[in-house]
Amino acid sequence: MTRNERSLETLLAQGARFLDRETGAVVPPIHSATTYARDDRYETTGYTYSRDANPTVAHVEEVLAELEGAEDALLFSSGMAAVATFFDSLGAGDHVVAPRVMYHGAADLLRRLAERRGVEVGFFDASEPGALEAAVRPGRTSVVWVETCVNPTWDVIDVRAAAGVARDAGAILGVDATATPPVTLRALDLGADIVFHSATKYLGGHSDLLAGVLATRRADERWEEIKAARTRMGGVLGAFEAWLLLRGMRTLHLRYERQAANALAIARHFEGRPGIEAVLYPGLESHPGHEIAKRQTGGSFGAMLSLLVEGGAEAAKRVATRTRLFVPATSLGGVESLIEHRATVEGPHSAVPANLLRLSVGIERADELIADLEQALA
Ligand SMILES: *Cc1c(COP(=O)(O)O)cnc(C)c1O
């Protein structure tokens, strides 16, 4: 079997089948060296200094590239280090289009690029059909940035359609696919040029490491520029974190399947319940993005959902202080369930409803998670 004939599940389980020829070790070593010796002809081994490249990190990047069907992948010290490096090449005259409700850290970065560097940013409403087409400027827009489903309202963006809009406008499409790891959606297959994940979330999966990844359809000039910017700005991932990320990734498919099943059970249980104004989850047939999500994720709707609680911000916050299993903490994608009052965390710029509670569903038992939310709502 060639590498490309392996299923993603087998690739993940085997961690790209590392085998050390000398020792037989089945797990890659952690290369902690920062510098690499030249040989007696003063040639390098390919490695010179770990801010350029590191063998442990490179191994995990290869696995990620194969997972995404990418020509190349790069790891960063956090998701935001990856996003900031991606947008670093933009300056005055560049026009970027992004969703109005999106990951707040990336939205803050775009606002700052607009204020400090003269990048023009057009925000569009992901819940409104046709809004993306209206926001791009053919011949002017250089980057269209979308999320596969926008955090934290989980409006679904049709990645294939967005790729068409970007292409017609002469722009590239960058996709934040953090909420939908490659076992459920491969953005490059759907026409994206660059896919991004906060690997802190599902890829790592255990809330114990920060990492970000960019993967590209083509290792072109723009990609080489991103690579050079990573070395220049230094937002590289440490070898230990890369090793820990690979360890986490080996169970990604199992974790994600269980998490998505739990989320669906919770969403179905609370839809229509008195005291709950709405359940925002693409897996519910009532969700406006249900059909698109079904098509582009192969029928798994993910493990993120939000509840709109009757009684406004105060009522929502009260629920978040009363859960016993759901941990009142930010972040997502870990094996443990988290609950968060999003407007509090995002602060004054937040476009999120004040009564919204975001749930990141873990691998616990669904009936116990439901009972926990019930007692917190009572
Ligand atoms: C967490 C997150 C990020 C930022 O990643 P960090 O690893 O926290 O820097 C970006 N986008 C989404 C959707 C996220 O959830």
The ligand as an ORCA input file, in Angstrom:
! r2SCAN-3c Opt
* xyz 0 1
  C      -8.958     28.719     19.440
  C      -9.256     29.171     18.073
  C      -8.338     29.929     17.344
  C      -7.029     30.405     17.932
  O      -6.174     29.353     18.270
  P      -5.149     29.382     19.542
  O      -4.534     28.031     19.476
  O      -5.959     29.643     20.760
  O      -4.188     30.481     19.285
  C      -8.692     30.280     16.042
  N      -9.867     29.920     15.500
  C     -10.773     29.177     16.174
  C     -12.051     28.810     15.525
  C     -10.497     28.787     17.488
  O     -11.408     28.070     18.155
*
